């Protein structure tokens, strides 16, 4: 939910500020499988689909 909101906010700012020459960029990191934790926990929670 929060990543979607950030995407829309970024797109809105980009459209509004583009005429002034301002570029808008956002970073929304997600869960990454690593050797330390190969299976993220959210995959184990019942009823959660991602």
Secondary structure, 3 states (H helix, E strand, C coil): CHHHHHHHHHHHHHHHHHCCCCCCCCCCCCCCCCCCCCCCHHHHCCCCCC
